[in-house]
Amino acid sequence: MNEILLNTINQHFINTHLESDIGSLMLKKLDGYSGDKKALIAQIESKKKCQTKLPTWYDTKNIYYPNKLNIEQTSSEITAQYKASLMRGHTLIDITGGFGVDTYYFSKQFDTVTHCEINASLSEIVKHNYTQLKASNIHAITGDGIAYLQKSDTLYDCIYVDPSRRHDTKGKVFYLNDCVPNIPEHLDLLLAKAQTVLIKASPMLDISAGIKDLGCVKEIHVVAVNNDVKEVLFLLDRNASAVIQIKTINFTKTEAQRFDFKPADEALPPALSLPKRYLYESNRAIMKSGAFNAVARQLQLDKLHVNSHLYTSEQRMAFPGRTFVIDKVIPYHKKTILKEGLKKANITTRNFPLSVKELRQKFHIKDGGDCYLFFTTTIDEQKIMIKTKQLMTAS
């Protein structure tokens, strides 16, 4: 940690150049700074990335920032707060602490929290920042979290693990046994040290594969921010029953869209129908969870086709996703669609043989505008185009 970056002159320079062009800063002489110019500019770049993702860090004085990659890989505050809401107790250990955002929010729910980080430089940064954040109940140690657990006699109420998804030979990975630490390999140790274990997995991981690798899964949480799936969380409990709860949440700018179900709910077939007045498209968290039938049954909607994953109703319903009013349903015939004179529209395909790119080329439709087109297949196996307009979230 380069402490000269924390002096008054350099902190003032960082805070007054957050909107400056980085390329221009690299070329000019930085008066008042005698150290490594690249290090100072790296602080500016990393802090800028925290403005919306980590506003608490951004707004706190004398925070020291790691490289941009660490900032990109860390949890956002909104997802960290959500994870912290899932567990309660007196003691928690985060064995893969990183930049410490998750640990910081766990410290608001637990009496004592331990942060383990194998990277000595990052661990030093985190210790400094916790002092600035006045997080006095966090014990930050430098070292391998698994090794620390193996040597310690301490038992915890909860353990949190966010394994690294970068493999020395395989590059980016998402299977749990390819990550570091290898969670399935150390599962017995984790459950021997805590009643509850929360694991953050890649959004790319197949949920059924995670269940198979882990066992004793109590809950699965699929977390999206602005319809982009950020995290798949596996909450393990020594005494978990065979019934798993799957919970989804999508944080938008105006609301938190929630939908919960059990895997058995998905096995029950929904009602099917032709398009009615309203059309619904699930948010990405629900799509990732695999709740294609459960969302229809629970919200009393009809599906357009067993494989289309679009929903419809005559009366408008509150829905965790996008809602559209149907303007017209058009059979999929080239001449018929060309007669609509569509020049610009948003296009989505569900259970349809052509891609969005192919449809744009075929019908010469540019992206954008207020018109939303859905190309899909109906219950009678007919290909159609549904012309719609998106509606704002119902109050």
C-alpha positions as CSV (number, residue, x, y, z in Angstrom):
1,M,0.0,0.0,0.0
2,N,1.5,3.3,-1.1
3,E,0.6,5.6,1.8
4,I,1.8,8.7,0.0
5,L,-1.5,8.4,-2.0
6,L,-3.4,9.2,1.2
7,N,-1.7,12.6,1.9
8,T,-3.9,15.7,1.7
9,I,-2.4,17.0,-1.6
10,N,-2.9,13.7,-3.4
11,Q,-6.4,13.1,-2.0
12,H,-7.4,16.5,-3.1
13,F,-6.0,15.8,-6.6
14,I,-7.9,12.5,-6.8
15,N,-11.2,14.1,-5.7
16,T,-10.9,17.1,-8.1
17,H,-10.0,15.0,-11.1
18,L,-12.6,12.3,-11.0
19,E,-14.2,13.6,-14.2
20,S,-10.9,14.3,-16.0
21,D,-9.8,12.4,-19.1
22,I,-7.4,9.7,-17.9
23,G,-5.4,9.9,-21.2
24,S,-4.8,13.6,-20.8
25,L,-3.8,13.2,-17.1
26,M,-1.2,10.6,-18.2
27,L,0.4,13.1,-20.5
28,K,0.5,16.2,-18.2
29,K,2.8,17.0,-15.3
30,L,1.1,16.5,-12.0
31,D,2.3,19.3,-9.7
32,G,2.6,18.5,-6.0
33,Y,2.9,14.7,-6.5
34,S,6.4,13.2,-6.3
35,G,5.6,9.5,-6.4
36,D,4.4,7.2,-9.1
37,K,2.0,9.1,-11.4
38,K,0.4,5.8,-12.6
39,A,-0.5,4.9,-9.1
40,L,-2.3,8.2,-8.5
41,I,-4.2,7.9,-11.8
42,A,-5.1,4.2,-10.9
43,Q,-6.7,5.5,-7.7
44,I,-8.8,7.9,-9.8
45,E,-9.9,5.2,-12.2
46,S,-10.8,2.8,-9.3
47,K,-12.7,5.4,-7.3
48,K,-14.7,6.4,-10.4
49,K,-15.9,2.8,-10.7
50,C,-17.2,3.0,-7.1
51,Q,-19.4,6.0,-7.6
52,T,-22.6,4.0,-8.3
53,K,-21.4,0.5,-7.3
54,L,-20.0,1.3,-3.9
55,P,-21.3,4.8,-2.9
56,T,-20.3,4.3,0.8
57,W,-16.7,3.8,-0.1
58,Y,-16.9,6.6,-2.7
59,D,-18.3,9.1,-0.1
60,T,-15.9,8.1,2.7
61,K,-12.7,10.1,3.1
62,N,-9.2,8.5,2.7
63,I,-10.4,5.3,1.2
64,Y,-7.6,3.4,-0.5
65,Y,-8.6,1.7,-3.7
66,P,-7.1,-1.5,-5.2
67,N,-6.8,-2.0,-9.0
68,K,-9.8,-1.8,-11.3
69,L,-10.1,-5.6,-11.6
70,N,-10.7,-5.9,-7.9
71,I,-13.4,-3.3,-8.1
72,E,-15.0,-5.0,-11.1
73,Q,-15.0,-8.4,-9.3
74,T,-16.4,-7.2,-6.0
75,S,-20.0,-7.3,-5.0
76,S,-22.0,-4.1,-5.3
77,E,-23.5,-2.6,-2.2
78,I,-27.0,-3.5,-3.2
79,T,-26.2,-7.2,-3.6
80,A,-24.0,-7.2,-0.4
81,Q,-26.9,-5.8,1.6
82,Y,-29.2,-8.5,0.2
83,K,-26.7,-11.3,1.2
84,A,-26.4,-9.8,4.7
85,S,-30.2,-10.0,5.1
86,L,-30.1,-13.8,4.6
87,M,-28.2,-14.7,7.7
88,R,-28.2,-13.8,11.4
89,G,-26.0,-14.8,14.3
90,H,-23.1,-13.7,16.5
91,T,-20.1,-14.8,14.5
92,L,-19.3,-15.1,10.8
93,I,-16.2,-15.7,8.8
94,D,-15.7,-14.7,5.2
95,I,-12.9,-17.0,4.0
96,T,-12.5,-15.2,0.6
97,G,-12.8,-11.6,1.7
98,G,-11.5,-9.7,-1.3
99,F,-12.2,-6.0,-1.2
100,G,-14.4,-6.6,1.8
101,V,-17.8,-5.2,0.7
102,D,-19.7,-8.3,1.7
103,T,-17.9,-8.6,5.0
104,Y,-18.7,-5.0,5.8
105,Y,-22.4,-5.6,5.4
106,F,-22.3,-8.9,7.3
107,S,-20.7,-6.9,10.2
108,K,-24.0,-5.0,10.5
109,Q,-25.8,-8.3,11.2
110,F,-23.2,-10.1,13.4
111,D,-21.4,-9.2,16.6
112,T,-18.0,-10.3,15.2
113,V,-16.9,-10.9,11.7
114,T,-13.6,-12.3,10.4
115,H,-12.3,-11.3,7.0
116,C,-9.7,-13.6,5.4
117,E,-7.7,-12.5,2.3
118,I,-4.8,-14.4,0.9
119,N,-3.5,-11.4,-1.1
120,A,-1.3,-9.5,1.4
121,S,-1.5,-6.2,-0.4
122,L,-5.3,-6.3,-0.7
123,S,-5.6,-7.4,2.9
124,E,-3.6,-4.4,4.0
125,I,-5.9,-2.1,2.0
126,V,-9.0,-3.6,3.5
127,K,-7.7,-3.2,7.0
128,H,-7.1,0.5,6.4
129,N,-10.5,1.0,4.8
130,Y,-12.4,-0.7,7.7
131,T,-10.8,1.9,10.0
132,Q,-12.0,4.7,7.7
133,L,-15.5,3.1,7.6
134,K,-15.5,2.7,11.4
135,A,-16.2,-1.0,11.1
136,S,-14.7,-1.9,14.5
137,N,-16.2,-5.4,14.8
138,I,-14.3,-6.8,11.7
139,H,-11.1,-8.8,12.4
140,A,-9.2,-8.8,9.1
141,I,-6.4,-11.4,8.8
142,T,-4.0,-12.1,5.9
143,G,-4.0,-15.7,4.8
144,D,-5.8,-18.6,3.1
145,G,-9.3,-18.9,4.5
146,I,-9.4,-22.7,4.2
147,A,-6.1,-23.1,5.9
148,Y,-7.2,-20.8,8.7
149,L,-10.3,-22.9,9.3
150,Q,-8.3,-26.1,9.3
151,K,-5.9,-24.8,12.0
152,S,-8.5,-23.0,14.1
153,D,-10.7,-24.6,16.8
154,T,-13.2,-21.8,16.5
155,L,-16.8,-22.6,15.5
156,Y,-18.9,-20.0,13.7
157,D,-22.6,-19.4,13.3
158,C,-22.1,-18.8,9.5
159,I,-19.4,-19.0,6.8
160,Y,-19.4,-17.1,3.6
161,V,-17.5,-18.1,0.5
162,D,-17.1,-16.3,-2.8
163,P,-14.6,-18.6,-4.6
164,S,-12.4,-17.2,-7.3
165,R,-13.6,-18.1,-10.8
166,R,-10.1,-17.7,-12.4
167,H,-8.2,-20.9,-13.0
168,D,-4.5,-21.0,-13.6
169,T,-4.9,-23.3,-16.7
170,K,-8.6,-23.1,-17.6
171,G,-9.0,-19.3,-17.4
172,K,-12.5,-18.2,-16.4
173,V,-14.5,-21.0,-14.9
174,F,-17.9,-21.4,-13.3
175,Y,-18.1,-25.1,-12.1
176,L,-17.7,-25.1,-8.3
177,N,-15.0,-27.8,-8.4
178,D,-12.9,-25.6,-10.8
179,C,-13.0,-22.6,-8.5
180,V,-10.6,-21.6,-5.8
181,P,-11.3,-22.8,-3.1
182,N,-12.8,-26.0,-4.4
183,I,-16.1,-25.9,-2.4
184,P,-17.2,-29.6,-3.0
185,E,-13.8,-30.8,-1.9
186,H,-13.9,-28.7,1.4
187,L,-17.6,-29.0,2.1
188,D,-17.2,-31.3,5.1
189,L,-14.8,-28.8,6.7
190,L,-17.2,-25.9,6.1
191,L,-20.2,-27.6,7.6
192,A,-18.1,-28.9,10.6
193,K,-17.2,-25.3,11.3
194,A,-20.6,-23.6,10.9
195,Q,-24.3,-24.5,10.9
196,T,-24.9,-22.3,7.9
197,V,-22.8,-21.7,4.8
198,L,-23.6,-19.2,2.1
199,I,-21.8,-19.7,-1.3
200,K,-21.7,-17.1,-4.0
201,A,-21.6,-18.9,-7.4
202,S,-21.2,-17.7,-11.0
203,P,-24.4,-16.6,-12.8
204,M,-23.2,-19.1,-15.5
205,L,-23.5,-22.1,-13.1
206,D,-26.4,-24.4,-13.8
207,I,-28.5,-24.5,-10.7
208,S,-29.2,-28.3,-10.8
209,A,-25.4,-28.8,-11.1
210,G,-24.9,-26.7,-8.0
211,I,-27.5,-28.7,-6.0
212,K,-25.9,-32.0,-7.1
213,D,-22.4,-30.8,-6.1
214,L,-23.3,-29.4,-2.7
215,G,-26.2,-31.3,-1.1
216,C,-27.9,-29.9,2.1
217,V,-29.1,-26.9,0.1
218,K,-31.8,-25.0,2.0
219,E,-32.3,-22.1,-0.3
220,I,-31.1,-20.8,-3.7
221,H,-31.2,-17.1,-4.4
222,V,-30.9,-15.7,-7.9
223,V,-30.0,-12.0,-7.7
224,A,-30.3,-9.6,-10.6
225,V,-29.7,-5.8,-10.9
226,N,-31.5,-3.9,-13.6
227,N,-32.3,-7.3,-15.2
228,D,-28.7,-8.5,-15.3
229,V,-28.1,-11.6,-13.2
230,K,-25.2,-10.9,-10.9
231,E,-25.2,-13.7,-8.4
232,V,-26.5,-17.2,-7.7
233,L,-26.4,-17.9,-4.0
234,F,-26.6,-21.3,-2.3
235,L,-27.6,-21.3,1.3
236,L,-26.5,-24.5,3.0
237,D,-27.6,-25.8,6.3
238,R,-26.6,-29.0,8.1
239,N,-30.2,-29.8,8.8
240,A,-31.7,-28.8,5.5
241,S,-34.8,-30.7,4.4
242,A,-35.3,-32.2,1.0
243,V,-37.5,-29.3,0.0
244,I,-35.5,-26.4,-1.5
245,Q,-36.7,-22.9,-1.6
246,I,-35.7,-20.9,-4.7
247,K,-36.0,-17.2,-4.4
248,T,-35.4,-14.6,-7.1
249,I,-35.0,-10.9,-6.9
250,N,-34.4,-8.2,-9.5
251,F,-33.4,-4.8,-8.3
252,T,-34.6,-2.1,-10.7
253,K,-34.3,1.6,-10.3
254,T,-37.8,1.8,-8.8
255,E,-38.5,-1.5,-7.1
256,A,-37.3,-5.0,-6.0
257,Q,-39.2,-7.6,-8.1
258,R,-39.4,-10.8,-6.0
259,F,-40.6,-14.3,-7.0
260,D,-40.2,-17.4,-4.9
261,F,-41.1,-21.1,-5.7
262,K,-40.2,-24.7,-5.0
263,P,-38.7,-27.0,-7.7
264,A,-41.8,-29.2,-7.5
265,D,-43.9,-26.2,-8.6
266,E,-42.2,-26.2,-11.9
267,A,-43.3,-29.8,-12.7
268,L,-47.0,-28.7,-12.8
269,P,-48.2,-27.7,-16.3
270,P,-49.7,-24.2,-16.7
271,A,-52.7,-23.2,-18.6
272,L,-52.1,-22.4,-22.3
273,S,-53.9,-20.0,-24.6
274,L,-53.6,-17.7,-27.6
275,P,-52.5,-14.1,-26.9
276,K,-55.0,-12.1,-25.0
277,R,-54.8,-8.4,-24.2
278,Y,-51.6,-8.3,-22.2
279,L,-48.2,-9.9,-22.7
280,Y,-45.6,-10.6,-20.0
281,E,-41.9,-11.4,-20.1
282,S,-40.2,-12.6,-16.9
283,N,-37.1,-10.8,-15.6
284,R,-33.7,-12.5,-16.0
285,A,-33.6,-13.7,-12.4
286,I,-36.7,-15.7,-12.9
287,M,-35.5,-17.0,-16.3
288,K,-32.2,-18.1,-14.7
289,S,-34.1,-19.9,-11.9
290,G,-36.0,-22.0,-14.4
291,A,-39.4,-20.9,-13.1
292,F,-41.1,-21.1,-16.5
293,N,-44.3,-22.8,-15.4
294,A,-44.3,-21.8,-11.7
295,V,-44.6,-18.1,-12.5
296,A,-47.6,-18.8,-14.8
297,R,-49.5,-20.9,-12.2
298,Q,-48.7,-18.7,-9.2
299,L,-49.7,-15.5,-10.9
300,Q,-52.6,-17.1,-12.7
301,L,-51.4,-16.3,-16.2
302,D,-51.6,-18.4,-19.4
303,K,-48.5,-19.4,-21.4
304,L,-48.5,-19.0,-25.2
305,H,-46.8,-22.3,-25.6
306,V,-45.1,-24.8,-23.4
307,N,-41.7,-23.8,-24.7
308,S,-42.3,-20.1,-25.4
309,H,-42.0,-18.7,-21.9
310,L,-44.2,-15.7,-22.7
311,Y,-47.4,-15.1,-20.7
312,T,-50.8,-13.5,-21.3
313,S,-54.0,-12.4,-19.6
314,E,-57.1,-10.5,-20.3
315,Q,-56.8,-8.3,-17.2
316,R,-53.6,-6.6,-16.3
317,M,-51.7,-8.4,-13.5
318,A,-48.8,-7.3,-11.4
319,F,-45.8,-9.1,-12.8
320,P,-42.1,-9.4,-11.9
321,G,-40.7,-8.5,-15.3
322,R,-41.9,-6.5,-18.3
323,T,-45.6,-5.9,-19.2
324,F,-46.9,-5.1,-22.6
325,V,-50.3,-4.2,-24.1
326,I,-50.9,-6.1,-27.3
327,D,-51.7,-3.9,-30.3
328,K,-51.9,-6.6,-33.0
329,V,-51.2,-10.3,-33.5
330,I,-49.9,-11.0,-37.0
331,P,-49.3,-14.4,-38.7
332,Y,-45.7,-14.9,-39.7
333,H,-45.8,-14.3,-43.4
334,K,-43.3,-12.0,-45.1
335,K,-45.8,-10.0,-47.1
336,T,-48.1,-9.5,-44.2
337,I,-45.4,-8.3,-41.9
338,L,-43.9,-6.0,-44.6
339,K,-47.3,-4.4,-45.0
340,E,-47.0,-3.1,-41.4
341,G,-44.3,-0.7,-42.6
342,L,-42.2,-1.3,-39.6
343,K,-38.9,0.7,-39.8
344,K,-37.8,0.7,-36.1
345,A,-38.7,-1.6,-33.2
346,N,-37.3,-3.6,-30.3
347,I,-37.4,-7.3,-31.3
348,T,-37.5,-10.4,-29.0
349,T,-37.7,-14.0,-30.0
350,R,-39.0,-16.9,-27.9
351,N,-39.4,-20.4,-29.3
352,F,-38.8,-19.1,-32.8
353,P,-36.5,-20.5,-35.6
354,L,-34.9,-17.2,-36.6
355,S,-32.6,-15.0,-34.6
356,V,-33.2,-11.3,-33.9
357,K,-30.4,-10.4,-36.3
358,E,-31.9,-12.5,-39.1
359,L,-35.3,-10.9,-38.5
360,R,-33.9,-7.4,-38.7
361,Q,-32.1,-8.2,-42.0
362,K,-35.2,-9.9,-43.4
363,F,-37.7,-7.1,-42.6
364,H,-35.2,-4.2,-42.6
365,I,-36.1,-3.1,-39.1
366,K,-33.7,-1.0,-37.1
367,D,-33.3,-1.2,-33.3
368,G,-35.1,1.1,-30.9
369,G,-38.3,3.1,-30.7
370,D,-41.5,2.5,-28.7
371,C,-42.7,-0.5,-30.6
372,Y,-41.9,-4.0,-29.2
373,L,-42.2,-7.0,-31.5
374,F,-42.3,-10.6,-30.2
375,F,-41.7,-13.4,-32.6
376,T,-42.9,-16.7,-31.1
377,T,-44.9,-19.9,-31.6
378,T,-48.5,-20.4,-30.3
379,I,-50.2,-23.4,-28.8
380,D,-51.4,-24.5,-32.2
381,E,-47.8,-24.4,-33.5
382,Q,-48.3,-21.3,-35.6
383,K,-45.5,-18.8,-36.0
384,I,-46.7,-15.3,-35.2
385,M,-45.4,-11.7,-34.6
386,I,-47.0,-9.9,-31.7
387,K,-46.9,-6.1,-31.9
388,T,-46.9,-4.4,-28.5
389,K,-46.2,-1.4,-26.4
390,Q,-44.4,-1.6,-23.1
391,L,-46.3,-0.4,-20.0
392,M,-44.8,1.1,-16.9
393,T,-44.8,-0.8,-13.7
394,A,-48.3,-0.9,-12.2
395,S,-48.5,1.0,-8.9
